[in-house]
Amino acid sequence: VKWTRMKGHGRTIEKLLRSYNNSPSRLLDISRQCVIFENIKDLKKCLETIIFDENVAVERIKNRYSTQYDAEATGGYRDVIINLRLISQQAQAIWAELHIVAVQLLLLD
């Protein structure tokens, strides 16, 4: 796991204005973490574990490793981004079940 900071104010505002037509409901990666894998098998296992976790509600998956993804659109950059909410009783107890976070899955090479 690579511990990352929250998206900075400047980048958040830039993305909000440039990409999301000033709609903050579309900002889904202010809170984020990154997990780096040595191989695609382990990345896939992690993705499946998250998808099938009963305490997680997956809101969106962006799979830039897919063969249908045009890597030229991002200069060859590839990853998997999962936007999710924690929906466990603990999350609900502190009113956190509506907060969407981003988990980025990357290959080391």
C-alpha positions as CSV (number, residue, x, y, z in Angstrom):
1,V,0.0,0.0,0.0
2,K,1.3,3.4,-0.9
3,W,-0.1,5.9,1.6
4,T,-1.3,8.9,-0.4
5,R,-2.5,12.3,0.7
6,M,-6.0,13.6,0.0
7,K,-6.2,15.4,-3.4
8,G,-5.0,19.0,-2.9
9,H,-7.3,22.0,-3.1
10,G,-5.8,23.3,-6.3
11,R,-6.0,20.0,-8.2
12,T,-9.6,19.5,-6.9
13,I,-10.8,22.9,-8.1
14,E,-9.0,22.4,-11.4
15,K,-10.6,19.0,-12.0
16,L,-14.0,20.4,-10.8
17,L,-13.9,23.2,-13.3
18,R,-12.1,21.6,-16.2
19,S,-13.6,18.1,-16.2
20,Y,-16.8,18.1,-14.2
21,N,-18.6,21.3,-15.3
22,N,-18.5,22.6,-11.7
23,S,-20.4,19.6,-10.3
24,P,-18.8,18.5,-7.0
25,S,-20.9,15.4,-6.9
26,R,-18.7,14.0,-9.7
27,L,-15.5,14.3,-7.6
28,L,-14.9,10.7,-6.4
29,D,-11.2,10.7,-5.6
30,I,-10.6,13.3,-3.0
31,S,-10.0,10.5,-0.4
32,R,-7.8,7.9,-2.0
33,Q,-5.3,5.1,-1.6
34,C,-3.0,3.2,-3.9
35,V,-2.1,-0.5,-3.8
36,I,0.8,-1.7,-5.9
37,F,1.1,-5.3,-7.1
38,E,4.0,-7.2,-8.6
39,N,1.7,-9.2,-10.9
40,I,-1.8,-9.0,-12.5
41,K,-2.9,-12.2,-10.7
42,D,-2.6,-10.6,-7.3
43,L,-4.2,-7.4,-8.6
44,K,-7.2,-9.4,-9.9
45,K,-7.5,-11.3,-6.5
46,C,-7.6,-8.0,-4.7
47,L,-10.2,-6.5,-7.0
48,E,-12.4,-9.6,-6.6
49,T,-12.0,-9.4,-2.8
50,I,-13.2,-5.8,-2.8
51,I,-16.1,-6.5,-5.2
52,F,-17.4,-9.4,-3.1
53,D,-16.9,-7.8,0.3
54,E,-20.3,-7.4,2.0
55,N,-19.1,-4.3,3.8
56,V,-18.3,-2.5,0.5
57,A,-20.6,-0.9,-2.0
58,V,-18.7,-0.5,-5.3
59,E,-20.0,2.6,-7.1
60,R,-17.7,2.4,-10.2
61,I,-14.8,0.5,-11.6
62,K,-12.5,2.1,-14.2
63,N,-10.3,-0.7,-15.7
64,R,-7.5,0.8,-17.7
65,Y,-5.9,-2.7,-18.0
66,S,-8.8,-3.8,-20.1
67,T,-8.1,-4.8,-23.7
68,Q,-10.9,-2.5,-24.8
69,Y,-9.3,0.5,-23.1
70,D,-7.4,2.9,-25.5
71,A,-4.2,3.5,-23.6
72,E,-3.2,6.3,-26.0
73,A,-5.9,8.5,-24.4
74,T,-3.7,8.5,-21.2
75,G,-0.3,8.4,-22.7
76,G,0.0,4.7,-22.0
77,Y,-0.9,5.0,-18.4
78,R,-2.9,2.0,-17.0
79,D,-4.5,1.2,-13.6
80,V,-7.8,0.1,-12.1
81,I,-9.7,2.7,-10.1
82,I,-12.5,1.5,-7.7
83,N,-14.8,4.1,-6.3
84,L,-16.5,2.6,-3.3
85,R,-18.4,3.2,0.0
86,L,-17.9,1.4,3.2
87,I,-21.4,0.2,4.4
88,S,-20.6,-1.8,7.5
89,Q,-22.4,-1.1,10.7
90,Q,-19.3,0.7,12.0
91,A,-19.4,3.1,9.0
92,Q,-23.1,3.6,9.4
93,A,-22.6,4.4,13.1
94,I,-20.4,7.4,12.3
95,W,-22.4,8.4,9.2
96,A,-19.6,7.5,6.8
97,E,-21.5,5.1,4.5
98,L,-22.2,7.9,2.0
99,H,-18.6,8.9,1.6
100,I,-17.1,7.7,-1.7
101,V,-13.4,6.9,-1.8
102,A,-11.0,5.8,-4.5
103,V,-8.8,2.8,-4.4
104,Q,-6.2,2.7,-7.2
105,L,-4.7,-0.7,-8.1
106,L,-1.4,-0.5,-10.0
107,L,1.2,-2.9,-11.3
108,L,4.8,-2.3,-10.2
109,D,6.1,-2.2,-13.8
